[in-house]
């Protein structure tokens, strides 16, 4: 049997790990908001003719980053 000190240490470690995971999830949410805003801005600028076709790679990178963040949410 584990004594109360071992249990308490395990509980503290578990709580710490949960707090870290929650912080990571919150950061991902913020990153996704930033990416979505950047994509929306890119599309608006493209529609208004301020972006040339050669910079489509920037949009592709934003979309790929958004997809990667979403994939991590599934794991």
Secondary structure, 3 states (H helix, E strand, C coil): CCCHHHHHHHHHHHHHHHHHHHHHHHHHHHHHHHHHHHHHHHHHHHHCCCCCHHHHHHHHHHHHHHHHHHHHHHC
